[in-house]
Amino acid sequence: MFLHSLRVRLLLPVLALVLVSVVVLTVALAMSQASHVRSDAAQSIERRTQALQSLFAVTRSVMLDRTHDAMRLLRSEGRRLGAASLGGRVTVGGRAANDLVLGGVSQANNFALVDGVTAIAQGTATLFARDGEDFVRVATNVRKDDGSRAIGTQLDPLGQVIPHMRKGEAFYGVVDILGTPYVTGYEPIFSETDSQRAIGVWYVGYKTDLQALSEVVDASQVLESGFIAVFDGKDKLRFHSKTGATSDAALIERIAHETPSDWVVEKQDVPGWGFSLVSAYPKSDVNKAITRQSLWIGSIGLIVCALILGLQWGLIWNRVLKPIQHLTVVAEELSVGKWGHTIEETELKDEIGKLARAISRLSYSVRVAMERLAKLSR
């Protein structure tokens, strides 16, 4: 009976229309939000990577200026000692190698020059002597992990510097020295009789101070579970986000190397450093954000739907159902001979007003007929 009532028949079309509108609007806004969330994630990554690239560039530029100044000082002090030449075989750090001689003074295990330069310019300094196709540190204040001087170690034969030295060319840039990145300068040392084949190498360098970079990367986060990481030239993880849900170094390395299909992974080279920036976030973060937005939109839609239905119900009750209910009572009482009613709905200008006026006329006709019948029966 309830399903066939007038109120249900009037409200159901409105309810269906509002629900369809809410669903369509929710779907449309959810699709728009999906694009918006992805765009926000991409913009967030771009802002952070640009800031990091700028920090890397400024750090490298400032440190290269210091490196050039220190190199000029090392070369000046070295040349003041005298001409360079290769000496006999010596033992440095437990290894046999050629000696490097400046002005007749052996430089093997002689740290006066390198320590004097770094006392003024700070950083590190080294003298390499050529030994076949290798270049061996015969005097240095670069330290190994145990704190001892790294004499007897050789310039990385597979590194980016040694091809330049073998060609007699200078090199300035970021180099990994014994596992630590340095902003460095390398220039070949020539004898007076041969300006083509280097007999040794001047070196100065500064251990990179990446504390500011580390702090920026540590605080970086992409969506809820994304991260930003920095890998060095040997693919070693140097820095990574520590504020998001993904902060485990082993997991970050696996994602960066394997680029799983359920993650969005972007990689950028850091010019002049040999480093790479990796930004990544799981696709599930986007889906969660879309779901939250959809639920919020749907909830607002349902509230609006309830308000519209409440307003519609009030209008239907006051403008339709209540007048009809009163007219129904009048008609029922009229059918049992009660006709002394006041029908206010006759003032309405709509269809209900027409019905009220018809019932009023019927009531009047019945009352007149009954009065005549009563007179005749006397």
KETIKE-25355 format. One record per residue (C-alpha): x, y, z; residue number from 1. Coordinates in steps of 0.05 Angstrom, whole numbers, plus 5000, padded with zeros to 4 digits. Each point is the difference from the previous one (the first is absolute). Layout:
! residues N
PT    px    py    pz  seq
PT     X     Y     Z  NUM
...
//
This chain:
! residues 378
PT    px    py    pz  seq
PT  5000  5000  5000    1
PT  5056  5047  5019    2
PT  5035  4990  4932    3
PT  4936  5021  4965    4
PT  4988  5062  5041    5
PT  5002  5067  4967    6
PT  5058  5025  5041    7
PT  5044  4942  4977    8
PT  4979  5009  4927    9
PT  5017  5074  5004   10
PT  5067  4992  5035   11
PT  5028  4939  4964   12
PT  5014  5037  4933   13
PT  5033  5056  5038   14
PT  5042  4951  5041   15
PT  5021  4962  4938   16
PT  5019  5064  4963   17
PT  5041  5026  5059   18
PT  5035  4933  5012   19
PT  5019  4995  4926   20
PT  5025  5071  5001   21
PT  5042  4986  5063   22
PT  5030  4937  4970   23
PT  5017  5034  4934   24
PT  5029  5060  5035   25
PT  5041  4955  5047   26
PT  5029  4960  4942   27
PT  5016  5063  4960   28
PT  5034  5034  5060   29
PT  5037  4937  5018   30
PT  5030  4996  4930   31
PT  5018  5074  5005   32
PT  5031  4989  5068   33
PT  5041  4941  4974   34
PT  5032  5045  4949   35
PT  5009  5054  5052   36
PT  5034  4953  5050   37
PT  5048  4974  4947   38
PT  5015  5071  4978   39
PT  5013  5022  5072   40
PT  5047  4941  5010   41
PT  5038  5017  4936   42
PT  5005  5073  5020   43
PT  5023  4982  5070   44
PT  5055  4956  4972   45
PT  5020  5054  4950   46
PT  5005  5053  5054   47
PT  5042  4957  5046   48
PT  5046  4974  4945   49
PT  5011  5070  4973   50
PT  5018  5024  5070   51
PT  5049  4942  5008   52
PT  5030  5011  4931   53
PT  5011  5073  5018   54
PT  5033  4982  5066   55
PT  5046  4951  4964   56
PT  5018  5052  4947   57
PT  5014  5055  5051   58
PT  5041  4953  5044   59
PT  5041  4976  4942   60
PT  5012  5071  4973   61
PT  5023  5027  5068   62
PT  5044  4940  5014   63
PT  5031  5001  4930   64
PT  5020  5073  5011   65
PT  5036  4979  5064   66
PT  5031  4941  4963   67
PT  5029  5044  4945   68
PT  5030  5046  5052   69
PT  5031  4942  5039   70
PT  5028  4971  4935   71
PT  5034  5065  4983   72
PT  5031  5001  5069   73
PT  5024  4927  4995   74
PT  5031  5010  4932   75
PT  5033  5065  5020   76
PT  5030  4969  5063   77
PT  5021  4938  4962   78
PT  5034  5038  4944   79
PT  5035  5044  5050   80
PT  5036  4937  5024   81
PT  5026  4988  4930   82
PT  4992  4958  4937   83
PT  4962  4934  5003   84
PT  5029  4932  4982   85
PT  4991  4927  5016   86
PT  5046  4971  5052   87
PT  5019  4929  5017   88
PT  4958  4946  5030   89
PT  4973  5014  5070   90
PT  4952  4966  5048   91
PT  4937  5038  5016   92
PT  4946  4970  5043   93
PT  5031  4931  4992   94
PT  5001  5005  4924   95
PT  5059  5011  4953   96
PT  4992  5058  4953   97
PT  5039  5054  4963   98
PT  5020  5061  5040   99
PT  4979  5071  4981  100
PT  5056  5050  5006  101
PT  4991  5076  5003  102
PT  5064  5041  4996  103
PT  5041  4940  5019  104
PT  4959  4987  5062  105
PT  4964  4933  5007  106
PT  4925  5007  5013  107
PT  4986  4928  5018  108
PT  4978  4997  5072  109
PT  5015  5075  5004  110
PT  4937  5037  5021  111
PT  5027  5070  5009  112
PT  4973  5026  4934  113
PT  4930  4970  5003  114
PT  4990  5017  5074  115
PT  5026  5070  4989  116
PT  4950  5013  4944  117
PT  4941  4973  5039  118
PT  5020  5039  5062  119
PT  4985  5061  4958  120
PT  4945  4977  4953  121
PT  4972  4943  5042  122
PT  4972  4940  4962  123
PT  5047  4944  4978  124
PT  5061  4997  4955  125
PT  5039  4944  4967  126
PT  5061  4989  4957  127
PT  4996  4940  4952  128
PT  5059  4968  4966  129
PT  4993  4962  4935  130
PT  5013  4925  5005  131
PT  4991  4968  4932  132
PT  4929  5018  4980  133
PT  4979  5012  5073  134
PT  5007  5061  5045  135
PT  5018  4985  5072  136
PT  4991  5046  5060  137
PT  5070  5013  5028  138
PT  4980  5060  5044  139
PT  4930  5015  5023  140
PT  4957  5022  5058  141
PT  4939  4962  4975  142
PT  4983  4952  5056  143
PT  4976  4928  4997  144
PT  4945  4974  5045  145
PT  5051  4981  5054  146
PT  5026  5071  5001  147
PT  5067  4985  4967  148
PT  5024  5038  4938  149
PT  4980  4967  4935  150
PT  5072  4996  4973  151
PT  5013  4941  4955  152
PT  4929  5000  4973  153
PT  4991  5015  4926  154
PT  4954  5043  4959  155
PT  4939  4959  4983  156
PT  5019  4964  4935  157
PT  4927  4995  4981  158
PT  4980  5070  5022  159
PT  4984  5061  4959  160
PT  5065  5037  5016  161
PT  5056  4953  4976  162
PT  4984  5006  4925  163
PT  5011  5075  5006  164
PT  5066  4991  5036  165
PT  5025  4950  4949  166
PT  4984  5052  4946  167
PT  5034  5055  5040  168
PT  4934  5038  5011  169
PT  4974  5034  5062  170
PT  4936  4976  5034  171
PT  4954  5037  5048  172
PT  4937  4968  5028  173
PT  4969  4955  5052  174
PT  5039  4935  5012  175
PT  4989  4943  5048  176
PT  5064  4993  5041  177
PT  5003  4939  5045  178
PT  4924  4998  5004  179
PT  4989  5074  5013  180
PT  4980  5053  4947  181
PT  5050  5057  4993  182
PT  4998  5062  4956  183
PT  5069  4993  4969  184
PT  5052  5028  4954  185
PT  5052  4958  4965  186
PT  5055  5029  4956  187
PT  5057  4961  4967  188
PT  5073  5011  5021  189
PT  5050  5001  4943  190
PT  5075  4996  5000  191
PT  5041  5055  4967  192
PT  5018  4953  4942  193
PT  4930  4972  4985  194
PT  4937  5042  4999  195
PT  4956  4945  4971  196
PT  5007  4941  5048  197
PT  4982  5016  5073  198
PT  5049  4974  5052  199
PT  4953  5016  5057  200
PT  4937  5036  5021  201
PT  4984  5061  5044  202
PT  4936  4989  5039  203
PT  4958  5043  5046  204
PT  4930  4985  5024  205
PT  4946  5014  5051  206
PT  4957  4950  5033  207
PT  4929  5017  4980  208
PT  4959  5032  5055  209
PT  4931  4975  4982  210
PT  4967  5013  5067  211
PT  4951  5050  4970  212
PT  4983  4952  4944  213
PT  4992  4943  5050  214
PT  4951  5041  5042  215
PT  4958  5018  4939  216
PT  4997  4928  4976  217
PT  4986  4973  5070  218
PT  4939  5045  5006  219
PT  4974  4986  4930  220
PT  4937  4960  4990  221
PT  4957  4984  4940  222
PT  4927  4986  5017  223
PT  4995  4952  5060  224
PT  5050  4946  4982  225
PT  5044  5031  4946  226
PT  5073  5019  5008  227
PT  5058  5037  4969  228
PT  5069  4968  5000  229
PT  5070  5019  4977  230
PT  5047  4946  4971  231
PT  5074  5013  4986  232
PT  5040  4981  4939  233
PT  5010  4930  5027  234
PT  4925  4991  5010  235
PT  5008  5005  5075  236
PT  4941  5031  5038  237
PT  5025  5065  5031  238
PT  4937  5034  5025  239
PT  4926  4983  5003  240
PT  4934  5024  5028  241
PT  4990  4984  5073  242
PT  4932  5031  5014  243
PT  4952  4959  4958  244
PT  4974  4929  5006  245
PT  5057  4974  4955  246
PT  5065  5016  5036  247
PT  5035  4933  5002  248
PT  5065  5005  4961  249
PT  4998  4928  4973  250
PT  4928  5009  4975  251
PT  5017  5066  4968  252
PT  5060  4969  4963  253
PT  4957  4942  4976  254
PT  4945  5046  4973  255
PT  5051  5046  4967  256
PT  5035  4942  4966  257
PT  4941  4956  4982  258
PT  4948  5055  4985  259
PT  4939  4956  5018  260
PT  4938  5009  4958  261
PT  4958  5024  5059  262
PT  5048  5059  5012  263
PT  5012  5063  4960  264
PT  5076  5009  4998  265
PT  5037  5059  4969  266
PT  5076  5007  4994  267
PT  5043  5061  4985  268
PT  5074  5009  4993  269
PT  5035  5053  5042  270
PT  5046  5037  4951  271
PT  5072  5004  5021  272
PT  4992  4951  5058  273
PT  4988  4933  4968  274
PT  4943  4993  5050  275
PT  4928  4982  4984  276
PT  4935  5024  5032  277
PT  4945  4949  5007  278
PT  4928  5021  5016  279
PT  4947  4948  5009  280
PT  4930  4989  5029  281
PT  4952  4940  5000  282
PT  4939  5003  4955  283
PT  4959  4978  5061  284
PT  5013  5069  5031  285
PT  4964  5032  4941  286
PT  4943  4949  5006  287
PT  4993  5014  5074  288
PT  4997  5075  4988  289
PT  4948  4990  4945  290
PT  4959  4955  5046  291
PT  5001  5051  5056  292
PT  4980  5055  4953  293
PT  4944  4958  4970  294
PT  4973  4982  5069  295
PT  5002  5073  5020  296
PT  4965  5021  4936  297
PT  4949  4943  5008  298
PT  4986  5019  5072  299
PT  4988  5073  4981  300
PT  4955  4976  4944  301
PT  4959  4956  5047  302
PT  4992  5058  5048  303
PT  4977  5044  4943  304
PT  4953  4944  4977  305
PT  4971  4995  5070  306
PT  4990  5075  5004  307
PT  4966  5002  4932  308
PT  4955  4942  5018  309
PT  4982  5033  5066  310
PT  4983  5065  4965  311
PT  4961  4962  4947  312
PT  4962  4961  5054  313
PT  4982  5065  5036  314
PT  4975  5031  4936  315
PT  4960  4938  4980  316
PT  4969  4995  5070  317
PT  4980  5072  5006  318
PT  4980  5012  4928  319
PT  4970  4933  4980  320
PT  4992  4946  5053  321
PT  4972  5042  5057  322
PT  4946  5033  4956  323
PT  4982  4934  4968  324
PT  4996  4966  5069  325
PT  4952  5055  5024  326
PT  4958  4994  4937  327
PT  4997  4925  5009  328
PT  4973  5009  5071  329
PT  4948  5049  4974  330
PT  4979  4952  4945  331
PT  4994  4942  5049  332
PT  4958  5040  5049  333
PT  4958  5027  4943  334
PT  4985  4928  4980  335
PT  4968  4988  5069  336
PT  4960  5064  5000  337
PT  5047  5049  5033  338
PT  5005  5062  4958  339
PT  5015  5058  5046  340
PT  5074  5007  4982  341
PT  5044  5059  4987  342
PT  5043  4983  4939  343
PT  5058  5049  5000  344
PT  5032  4967  4940  345
PT  4950  5034  4954  346
PT  5045  5061  5001  347
PT  5056  4961  4966  348
PT  5012  5015  4927  349
PT  5025  4932  4979  350
PT  4968  4933  4986  351
PT  4989  4987  5074  352
PT  4961  5066  5003  353
PT  4956  4976  4943  354
PT  4988  4934  5036  355
PT  4983  5038  5065  356
PT  4951  5045  4965  357
PT  4967  4940  4967  358
PT  4993  4965  5067  359
PT  4973  5066  5030  360
PT  4947  5004  4946  361
PT  4984  4926  5010  362
PT  4993  5013  5075  363
PT  4953  5058  4987  364
PT  4959  4959  4951  365
PT  4994  4942  5048  366
PT  4981  5047  5057  367
PT  4945  5033  4957  368
PT  4974  4933  4976  369
PT  4998  4973  5071  370
PT  4963  5063  5025  371
PT  4948  4993  4944  372
PT  4991  4927  5015  373
PT  4991  5016  5074  374
PT  4944  5051  4983  375
PT  4964  4951  4955  376
PT  5001  4946  5053  377
PT  4963  5045  5050  378
//
